Amino acid sequence: MSGKVFLIGAGPGDPELMTLRALRMLQEADVVVYDRLVSADILNLHAEGARLIPVGKAPKCHTVPQDRINEILLEEARAGHTVARLKGGDPLIFGRGSEEAAYLMAHGVAVEYAPGITAAQGASCSTGVPLTHRGLATSVQYVTGHRQADKVLDLDWKRLADPDTTLVVYMGVANIGQIAMGLMTENLPGSTPVLAIGNATTPDERRLVSRLDQLANDVRTSGLKAPTLFFIGKVVSLYAEQPMADILERAHG
Ligand SMILES: C[S@@+](CC[C@H](N)C(=O)[O-])C[C@H]1O[C@@H](n2cnc3c(N)ncnc32)[C@H](O)[C@@H]1O
């Protein structure tokens, strides 16, 4: 009898941000196939005796190719196991979860999902910067700052350079200079505030406040590394005014 695969979003790092469904599925699994961005605190919630298979991908260093990950999931499910495929954030946002699900379903394996809090939501609440705010941003766009196999970044700069939208850039550290330039070329002001958040919701969280025309330089000198997100837009002006992180810090002691 074929087993099944739970495609689980582990959230951005803090175990308290996992859903109850994600936790239940993780604890039902006898095999856990996990990504690099899944924190140890979350991984350690697995069932006793579960077998752990790391398939983590670091930028420019794909330890296990995607095709092989698909095969591992299929082999484990066909062996009758309940497999937890544990991913950072949400499995269906820049997570290749849909590619894995399509492969498994095409081979007759049942897939069930547990959504996760995506990094943008986690970082928004840990920094207190809202992604939408009346009078500042009426919408939000998530965009990847990275292209497969280092292809040229051919984003629709005109659509992204909307002063009434909050732009959240995932995987953007390496290309942040190009991203800032593309937005300014489409008339997003150089004074637009930017907040970069590294390792959001973890004890290693780092923040950098900058503006579009100084961003590349500030990121370089700060030494910020992946995983980092960029919030670009007027909502970032609320950062100092609404120190939600300090409030949370006080609440947790
Ligand atoms: C392959 S994408 C995975 C996104 C994930 N599926 C999600 O929904 O958050 C990896 C990128 O997500 C962002 N990211 C993930 N976790 C993060 C965190 N804790 N803090 C900041 N950025 C994070 C970074 O931009 C990182 O390069």
The ligand as an ORCA input file, in Angstrom:
! r2SCAN-3c Opt
* xyz 0 1
  C      13.024     29.670     -1.294
  S      12.279     31.053     -0.514
  C      11.148     30.227      0.545
  C      10.012     31.102      1.000
  C       9.077     30.374      1.941
  N       8.363     29.325      1.247
  C       8.086     31.332      2.599
  O       6.872     31.223      2.351
  O       8.519     32.184      3.379
  C      13.567     31.531      0.577
  C      13.539     33.038      0.865
  O      12.479     33.342      1.746
  C      12.850     34.418      2.587
  N      12.846     33.943      3.979
  C      12.489     32.730      4.414
  N      12.545     32.668      5.759
  C      12.959     33.884      6.168
  C      13.209     34.469      7.446
  N      13.045     33.775      8.575
  N      13.619     35.755      7.493
  C      13.776     36.486      6.358
  N      13.545     35.986      5.135
  C      13.139     34.718      5.033
  C      14.253     34.858      2.156
  O      14.109     35.866      1.191
  C      14.776     33.571      1.558
  O      15.830     33.822      0.657
*
